[in-house]
Structures are given as structure tokens and as C-alpha cells.
Amino acid sequence: MSFLSPHKFWRQDVALDVGTATTRVAIGLHRLIEHPSETIVKRALRGGVVVDGDAAVAFLKPLLTQVRVFGVVGPRVLACAPSDVKRSERELLIESIVKAGASSVVVIPEPLAAAVGAGTDVSSPYAQMIIDIGEGVSDCAIIQSSKILATCAVRIGCAGMRREIVQTAERNGISAITDEEAEEILRSHGVAVSASDSRDSGGRAHPAAAVEAVVEEILATVDSFLRDLPHSLGCEIIDSGIWLSGGGALVPGIRERLEERTGISVRTVGNPLFAVIEGARVILPVVTALNQWR
């Protein structure tokens, strides 16, 4: 009597968002595994991409082991990456996921996943724009008829904002603050929206002022991206507005700053932290149906 390998009948397909702050694995329609960043994760990732393959394998392997079929058959993984990912960065991501236990890997752009997860009509013949401000990268994309027409990204995000708060405190001789304390300051004070907001009641630099350089870099990137668009495409974006997702979407004042800089209506998606992974979850059956696994 011969035994047939179980993978001939069924194999687990999962979506993966390797995030600098949190890595998420989506299985099926509802199950979600979340793994907050630790020292090894921070060493593995920089600017939203894998820079240390061994470290990436070390933290991904336990996650992928949880979704093996019968504890043996490795899953097929749909992974997300920044739109400006280099070929070498993409290959390192794929290699790390395979070494961590995946049988096949397909990589899609994060802003496409974010747009789908946000519930935007990516199949519309009218252009849609999304900005995803993550932990290590801020990514923009124009999507029309289910295709990405244009993208831009800058390798800076919430982590850069917190870093500026910590370094500003050190330069001002304030007692050292932790990354968690910097996060609390960022979420409670947000970003400065006018010169009058740049100092606190004691005349010292307001925490919002510390992150201004990072915010300005993001705003300048978006502004330049919009200015380079064809006129007809730009008009469609003005009409449809901009969607905002990612952890940065929750920073008070960032939406208003984007509106002020671009002159275009900006709406925060309903699930900014989970838009990428939920969008990847929706795209997963399409990849399977089209047999795009490599």
C-alpha cells in the first residue's frame, strides 16, 4: 500500500506582512498571527526591507512553522514589499522566507495591498491614490483598473519620527527617553501644524518640532510625486482624493499636513494598521487561482 503526500491534496496559503514594528501572517478568512518587533527583528529589517537574512529566518521560522500542514508541508506565502524594492532586496526577502519554511513565495507591492485592504475600488477606471506611512518606509501609489501606474517611496516613517524625538531629548540635555516613551509622545502630541505649535508652555521645543525634518521629507516626496504626474492623471486624483494608511496615519496632524501641502482631500482608511495584511489576504486567492507561485 502506498501513501500519497498530503501536499498533493492541500497546502496552506498565507499572506505575510514583514513589518519593522509588527510582522503579521494571515491565514484563511479570519485567522491572524501577530508578532511584535524584537531586537532580532529590528536587526533583520531596515527601511521596510530585509537586510539580514539570517536574522529574518530566525524570527520568521517559528511563525511559518505554525501554519505547516500536518507539521510537515510548508505553506505558500504571499509577501508584501515596498514599491521601490530593489531586485537584490526582493531576492533576499524571498530567500529568507523559503529558508524559514515556505514552499513557494510571491511578492506584491505594499501600497497595492494597502489599497485593497482599505476597501478602495482598485478596479475602477478612474485613478486612485494611496499613501502608506509605515514604520520604516512611506509608500505612494496610483492605481487604476487593478494596475499600479506610478509609485514612489522614501525609506523613512514612524521609526524615524521616534528617533528624532529621542535624539532631540539627548541634545537638549533631557533625561534619556525610551523608544516606547518616544512613541507615546508622538501619538499624544502629533506633528506641528503651525509655527505657534513648535514650542511648549515652557518655551522649549515641542516634541512635534523634533519630527519636522522627517515629516517634511515625507511631504516633499508626495508633493514631488504629484507634480510629476501627467495632468489628466493628476486631475483624477484631485477628484477622487488620497487614501492614507499605515501606522503613520494614526499620528495626529499628519493627515492635515498632507492636505495642506497637496491641496487634495486626504481620508484615513478605516483600518490603517491592518490595511496591508488584510489586502494581501484578499489578493491571496487571486494569486492561487492564476497559479502565480514561483
N, C-alpha and C positions, 0 to 999 in steps of 0.2 A: 504493500500500500504506500503510495507516495503522498507527501504533504506539499500543498501549494503555499507559496509565500503569501502572507497576508497583504503585502503591498499590491498584489495583482488585483485585489478587490477594493481596497480602500486605503487612502493615505490622507493624513491630516494636512489641510492647507491653512496657513495662518498669515496674518498681517503683522508687520513689525515696524515700530517707530523707535529707532535707536536715538533717544534724546539725551542731551547733555544733562538735563535736570532729572528726567524720568524716562525709562525705557518701558514701552508698552507692547504687549502681544495680544492680538485679538483673535479669538477662536470662535468659529460658528457665528450665530446671530447675536449672542449676548455676552458670552464669557470674555473677560478681560483680565490679563495678568499685568500688574504694575510693579516696577522695580525702581525705587528712588535711587538717585545717584550716590555713589560711594567713592572713596578715594581711587579705587581701581577703575571706575567708570570715568572719572574726571581725567585720569591718565590716558585712557583709551581714546577719548574724544577731544577734538578742538575745532571750534568754528563749525560745529554741526556735522563733522565728518570723522571717520576713524583715522587715527594717526599712529596707534599702537595696536597692531593686530593681535599679539599675544594677550594683552590686557582685555581686548574686546572679546576674544574667545573665552577667557576666564569668566566673564560676567554673563555672556550670552548662553554658554553651555547649560547651566542649571535651568534657565528659562525654557530652552528648547527641549530639554530632557523631559520636562513636564508634559509636553504635547506629543511625545513619541507614541505611535500605535503599538500596543502590547509591550511598550517599553523597548521596542526594537527598531521599528520603521521610522526613520527621520521624517519630519514634516517638510512640505514645500513652503517656501517663505516669500511673501511679497514685502519687500523692504522699501522704505522711503529715504530719499537723499535730497540735499539742496539742489536747486535748479542749475547752479553753476559748478556742480561737482566735476572734478577732473577725471579723466579716464583712470589714472593710477589710483585715485581715491575710491572710485566706483569698484575697481577690481579688488582693492584691499577690503572693502566692505563685504563684497560677495565671498571672498576667500575666508574672511573671519566667520561669516555666518555658516558656511559649509563646514569649516573645521569645528564649529560649535555643535554640529549635528544635523544641519539641513541637508536634504537630498537634492533640492533644486532652489534657485534663487532668481527672482526678477526684481529689478529696481525701478521705481517710478518717482517722478518729481514731487517733493513735499507740497508745493503750492497747489498742484492738481488734486492731490488727496485732500488737502485742506478745503478746497472749493467744493468738492463733492461732499465732504463731511459737514460742511456748513449748510448744505441744502440748496446751494445755488444751482440754477439750471445751466449746467455746463454744455448741454446740447443746443442751447439757444443760438440762433444765427447772429444774435447781437453780442458784441464783446462784453465780457465780464472781467473785472479786475479784483484780485485778492492780494492782500499783504499779510504775510505770516511772520510775526516777530517772535522768534523762539529764544531759547537760552543762549545759543551760540551763533545764530545766523538769522538775518532778516531777509525774507524772500518775497519777491513780487512776481506776478504772472498775469498775462492777459490770455483768457481762454474764450474760444469761440467754436461752436459746432463740435464740441468734445475734443478740440485740439488746442495745444498751447501755441500761441502765435508769437509771444515775446516774453522774455523773463529777465530779471536782474536780481542780484543778491549781494549782500555785504556781510562779511563774516564777523558780525557783532550783534549783540542782542542784550537780553536781560543780565547775563553774566557780566557783560562789560559795564552795565549801569551799576551793579553792586560793587564791582571792583573799583570804580571811580569814587563811590561813597566811602569805601574802606580807605583808599589812598588819600582822599581829601581829609578824612579824620586824622590820619597819621601826620599829614603835612601841617595841620592846624594844632598839633600837639594834644589832640583829644585822646583819651584812653582808647586803646585798641578795641575795635568792634569786630564781632564775628560776621561770617557770611550770612548767618541767619538774622542777625540784628540789622545788617545792611538791607536784607530782603524786607524786613518789617518797616524800615524807614522808607524804602522805595514804594511799598504798597500803601503806606499811610499818607505820605506826602506827595507822591507822584512826581510829575515833571513841571518845571516852571512854565507858566504860560505868559508871563509878562515881567518886565523889569522890577515891578513892585513886589513880586513874589520871590525875588532872588535872595532875600535876607530874612532871618527870623527876628523875633521881637528884641533880641539882644544885640542886633546889628551884625551877627555872624552869618557867614554864607549858609543859606538854606540848603538842605540836602538835595533839593531839586536842582540847584545850581551846579552841584557836583556832577550830575549826569548829563549836563547840557551838551558836552562835546559828543557824547555817544548819540544822543537824540538828534543832534544836528547832522551827524553823519548819516543816520537813517533817513532823515527828512531830505537831505541833499541827494541821496541815492534815488529816492522815489521821485523827487522833482525832476531830476535829470532824465530818468526813465520815461516819465510822461512827456517831457519836452521833445524827446527823440521819436515819439510815436507818429505815424502818419496822421494827417489832420482828420481824416474820416474816422479812424480808429479812436483818436482822442475824443472826438465829439460823442461817440457811442459811450465811452467811459464816463463822460460828463453826465450823460443822460441816465446811465444805469447806476452810477456811484461806485464806491470802493468798499469791499468787504475786508474786515480786519479780524485776524485770528492769531492764535498763539498766546503764550503766557504774557507777552508784552501788551496784548490787547487789554489786559486787566490793570495795567499801570494807569492810575488816574492822570488824565490830561493828555495822554498820547493820541487819543482819537481826535481831540480838539486841535492839537498841534498839526496833525496831518491835514485836517480840513482847512486850517488857516494857511498852511503852506501851499496846498494844491488848489484850493478853491472848489474842491469837489466834495460832495456829501460822502461821509465815511460812516459805515454801520458795523458795529461789533457783532460777530456771529453769536448764536445762542450758546455754543459750546466751545469757546476758544481754546481751552486746554486739550480737548479731545477731538478737535476737527480733523487733524491729520490721521490719527489712528482709525477713527470711525469712517473716514473717507476711504482709507485703504481697505477696510473691512468690506465696504460696498463694492470696490473695484475688484476685489479678490475673485469672485465668481466669474467675472468677465475674462480675467487672465486665464482661469481654468478652462472656460468654455472655448476660448480661442487657442488653447494649448500653447501658450507662450513661454512655458517653463524651459529654462536652459539647463 
